[in-house]
Amino acid sequence: MSDNINWTQEALDFLLSLYPLKRGNDLKFVYERCTQLLLQYTRANGVIVAAMEDEHTVRILGSSITTIAEDRINTIEFNNLAASGEISFSANNLLKSYSNEDAVIFLPITERERKGGVILFLETPFTTDANYNKFLSQIWLGLRELALVTQRLYIIEELTTRFNAILETIPQAIVFVDDVGKNGWINGQAAELLQLSKGKNEPIAISAAMQQLRNNAVNKEDIQKEGIKLFSSPGKTIKGWKWIFGDPVTSVLSVSCTPTLSENIRGRLWIFMDVTFTHIAAELLNELNSELMEKRKLADEQNKAKSEFLANMSHEIRTPMNGVIGMASLLVNTDLTEEQKEYVETIRISGETLIAIINDILDFSKIESGKMELESHPFFITTIIEETYDLLSVKANEKGLDLLYFIEPDVPQEIIGDVVRLRQILINLVSNGIKFTKEGEIFISVRNSAVDEEGIYNIEFAVKDTGIGIPKDKFYRLFESFSQVDSSTTRRYGGTGLGLTISQRLIQLMGGNIRVESEVDKGSSFIFNIKVQANREVKQFKSRTVPAISNLQGKRIAILDDNETNLKILKIQCENWGMEASTFSNYLAFLEELSRIAYDIVIVDMLMPDKNGIEVAKMIKAKMPNLPIILFSSSGMSPRTEGRNEYFAAVLNKPTKHSQIQKTILDILNNSANTKHSTGSVSPVLENKLPINILIAEDVEINQRLLIRSLEKLGYTADIAVNGKEVLKAVENKKYQLIFMDVMMPEMDGFEATKHIVERYSKDQRPIIIATTANALSDDREKALTAGMDDYVSKPFKLQDIQGKIEQWYKKITELL
Ligand code: ADP
């Protein structure tokens, strides 16, 4: 039957009929029409067009046999044949349980994206006809070409569907208008906004609607100006352009306009977003913020006023309190019964406690009201630590606590800053340490954590104790004013809870911060840093390269102490001075070593658990009678009665100063082994102490305490006046031979007080007046001498300075007695 047909002609006709399909754009129609054409031209009994939807599913796209459903197609076979790339004439396995007589032919039509093909059901004679087979090859070509087109259609359809879904789902109104005025398109939201129908619109209609919208805006002038700028530059993009409407209710659109990127279709994409809510919220927030700012300003002012009031009050209270204390001190020296003496002493001690509290409050309110100004002059870090320890050594010695420090070699020796305030911080921290520690040590370590390009050093101090510690959940309360970790602490330990707050604020004023590390029952560390400049005018030297200590080079020293920290520090120090240092925490190990190694010098601590320093010294002397020994003792415990001269080349009182240790070792090793040394060794004139009356005129408490301590070390006591007026009162009531006069004091300064004294008393009747000036560089010295003072000493001063002044004026003082 196939013989009568011109298959070449049939193939041509088929391809011609396919041609219009290539221009179609409805996929469903293409597949259906294609199925019909195939049925007609191939003379098949049935045609199925199918493709793989995914790896496991075959989808029928067009079919003339409605009885064959997709699940009849053998997926694996279909997939294999589709991938083979050749016509298959015996594709009977394509259908599951296929028992028909017809032959099954498969034409694979596979594009990159989808594997597919045409299944033809034919009577057998066709399949054996060569012309027919040629016909099939020809139409197969046409089908594959058609597949290419449908493939693209498929992709476009998919994109369009997805894109439309997005555009209709997002809340923004979207408008596209091309530049030539041909195409315009808007989504549903834009249709509502512009009152047009969604989808394609005439660009003119869209522009008119947008114009209308702009005209309704309350800020239409601004919009117009911005619009002119936008349209005058084609590539310009605009974002967050606010169109504000007031009628009937406030609404705000944020508009953005971007030129489209395609070269073929030039136009602009507009997006309108409703931002009414955020706009109103931001306005509200602004209003609230400015209200809050005003309230804060008011609160700050009130706060400042309160702090100022507090500062004034404290100052006012302090003045009469000083009177009470001063008078009590004077009263003690008059003829009193034992009972009266005790009462007066109680008044004095209570007064001093009250003054300390008031001083804290005064400092605190000064800082809070922004009135605390830091001074700036050069001072030595070592000195300030040693002074702090000097002031607090009595309390520490009572409890048997070691006061230790170590300054790393790269810390500048002399820095420029506020010495009084730094000392106040250290005193606060160290006295807290002593207060909350039963046994062990307080250890100050200083290191240099950074230097910036401008030469500003960031110096870190750590004050570590071995006391009761602080629970972690209480850390946050430490730096709050008037707060104590445990309210029962107040009763047991005393204190106002202001010390740390004041220290923290002072540290912040010095450009640093403070933090705490602590473990209950192990101890606490308060670590703070300050930003300071090093004093470049003094010669900088590192302890490693001290020239004077070449004599110590290679000398062997043994150090015996039960305190590990102390051993560590001394070892490093001695090694820095070039010595070979061995440390021992146990005397037996030390004695054993002593027979093996020839030491040049030995340091022993007085207080050790098994044997004390004297007992150990006895044993050393029994073995090595000529080995010089230095004893570290605590003041009040020095073994005067137990023959210190017999065993020790020197006795140093704790807290020991590194410079003093060094000097003592040097002296002993320089063949002066017989000389005796002790802390604060006083000159012979002063050792023959005279009963002189000294007055300290000074308003800063720490400076008062320092002077008193220095004088105590020299064996003197002193009275205190906090301003010029009190000085005059005191001088009237008691005969003083010496006054240390601060030049800067409230109410009446030192210059004026001196003038009054000079006017009232003749030269051999009035006390020697030594000015204490804060700044060595200022003209205070000249002013002091002009005012009639006899001498001056610059703050911060050292024990030796005070000692020197007393020695210098000693003869004159004797004459005044
Ligand atoms: P106070 O004048 O009461 O000592 P501070 O501000 O100096 O005030 O200290 C507040 C509290 O912090 C103290 O009462 C104590 O509970 C705790 N504290 C401070 N230093 C230490 C320390 N070294 N060890 C344990 N607790 C401490």
Boltz pocket constraint, residues with backbone or C-beta under 6 A from the ligand:
constraints:
  - pocket:
      binder: B
      contacts: [[A, 428], [A, 429], [A, 432], [A, 433], [A, 436], [A, 465], [A, 467], [A, 468], [A, 469], [A, 470], [A, 478], [A, 480], [A, 483], [A, 484], [A, 485], [A, 486], [A, 489], [A, 494], [A, 495], [A, 496], [A, 497], [A, 498], [A, 499], [A, 500], [A, 501], [A, 524]]
      max_distance: 6.0
